[in-house]
Amino acid sequence: MTVAAPEPIARDDIRGQIRERALAVGFSAVGFAPAALSDANRENLAEYLRRGYHGDMGWLVGKAERRGDPRVLWPEARSVVALGISYAPEDDPLDNLSRAATGNISVYARGRDYHEVLKKRLRVLGRWIGEEFDCGIKIFVDTAPVMEKPLAQQAGLGWQGKHTNLVSRAHGSWMFLGEVYTTLDLAADPPVEDHCGSCHRCMDVCPTNAFPAPYQLDARRCISYLTIEHAGPIDRELRPLMGNRIYGCDDCLAVCPWNKFAQAGGDPELKPRHELTAPRLAELARLDDGEFRRLFSKTAIKRSGRDRFVRNVLIALGNSGDAKIVPVVESLLDDQAPVVRGAAVWALSQLAPHDVFKRWQAEKMPHENDVDVQNEWRSAMLDPQE
């Protein structure tokens, strides 16, 4: 006797109940996909890693197998509930780029840490799904080895644009993504086709030319990667291109034409903090570790740590052209963190007259015991700013 394989649960009441509950919990978009990814998705990830586009993010290599196959991550998973929260800004996030005395922080990081907001809502939704339908569930955000953007595309939330981020016809380029994996075998939503067409604004606007080709991102040139993930000195050739971007970069997201359909997110838990909308660089440069932690408490910025953040601020100060800030930068030549001292050297080389900079070099360089900082002094003297 042949036993037919069980059909996926297609009853709209289950999917409809999950969708309704997800929206009530605070999600902006809901879709359903099988707990599987295509061979093309896995090959794209493998090629990305082969080319070294991941930079210092070694965990991508170590967890590539789990990232490329949801059932390696959790063998019992049958379906994925893909979820999104809109964080579309009220104002143009690129307006602040022309204000050299202030720092530009990516829109997503101006409010509460989205990881915590997503996790809280995913737990509420996941617990309800598990109890209501007597099934297993696991929740994930982007800190787990999940290819969330391909899954979101399969679930009908949007498509991966040429900037490699998800684009939604309803929410533009501004969505946080999370997933509930479940043992329920639910019918999938139709995947969304690519609607980028011939547009390549996102690639053209990139300050550091981080897109080698459409749908490809070289993180080693991406300002978001450089200011958040990269721990050491930033390549000298890229520093002038960073402008006043001190945490992340919104350029490729902000110019997407689909944003015209996105309404401002308005989520009270993700509301931007006023003091992070256009912070003064001079004040940020003075932050010690305790002050940094207090200012950025409960934000994503806190994860990067004070030293990496002040490094970014110093690069922005070097790009500001404001010589009045030299005393603040000079005070950081003796900072305890080598990455901060090195960035201070570069910033001074951009702001101070060559003869003044040379005096600092004669005083500080002989006592410097870090190779990277020594190299900063030498490189600055080879290419001084007159």
C-alpha positions, 0 to 999 in steps of 0.5 A: 500500500502506497502512502501519499506524502502529506500536503502542505497546510493550505488553510487560509485561516492558519496563515490569516491568523498568523498574519493578523497576529503579526500585524497586531504585534507591530510588524509592517509586512508578513509573508510565508516561505518554505524553509529552504533556499535555492542552489543559486542562493548558496552559490551567490554566498559562496562566490561572495566569500571566494572573492573576499567581499566579506572583509573581516567578517570571518563568521560568514565563512565559519557558518556558511553551511548553516546560512545557506540551508535553513534545515542545516540550522534547524532540521525540523523547520518546514516553513518560515514566517518572514517579517518586516518592520518599516523604519522609513525616515520622515526627512531625507537622510542625506540632508545632513551630509553637507553639514561638516561640523556634525556627524551623520548616523545611519537612520536605522541606528538613531533610535533603539537597537532594532535587534531588541525591538525585533526579538521582543516582537518575534518572541511574542509572535513565536510563542503564540504560534507555538501554543495556538497550533501546537508546533515547534518554533525558533526565532531569528534576527540578523545576528543568526546565520540566516540569509534573511533577504533571500527568504524575505524575497521568497516570502513575497516581502520584496526583492533584493535590489542592485544595492543587495538590500531588500526593496519593498513596493510598499516600504521602499528600502527601509525594512528591518527583517526577522524570521519565525521558523516553524515545524508547520508545513504552510503554503508559501506566498509567491516570491516577488520579481525584481522591479529595479529595471534599468535603474542604477541610482544606488550604484552611482551614488555610492561614495566609495564605489563599493558595487563591483557589479549590480547585485554585488557588494564589496564590503571592504569598500562599503562605509557601513562595513568600515564604520561598524564591522571593521576594527582596525585602521581604515584605508587612507584612500577611502577616508576622504570619501567618507565625509561626515558619515560616522556610523553606517551609510544610507546613500544607496538606500535613500536614492531608491525610487521605490521610497516614494511609496514608503510612508514614514515608519512612525514606530514609537519604539524605533523613533530617532533620538534627537541628539543622534540626528545631527550630533556635533563632531567636537562633542563626540570626539571627547567621549570616554568609554563611560560617556560613550556607553551612556550616550548610546545606551540601548542603541545599535551604536553601543555594539561597535565600542567607543574606540571604533566610533571615535576613530570614525569621528576623527576621520569626519573631523579630518574631512571637515576642513575646520582648523578650529577643532585642532586642539580637540584632535590633538588631545587624542594623540595620547589616547589609550587606543592605537586606532584612535591615536592613528586616526588623530594623526591622520585628522591633524595631517588634514587640518594643521599646517605642515610645519605645525604637524611636523613638530607634533611628529617630532614630539610624539612619533619617537615614543609611539610603540604601535606599528599602525600608528607609526605608519600613520605618522610616516604616511602623513609626512609623505603626503601632507596637506598644505 
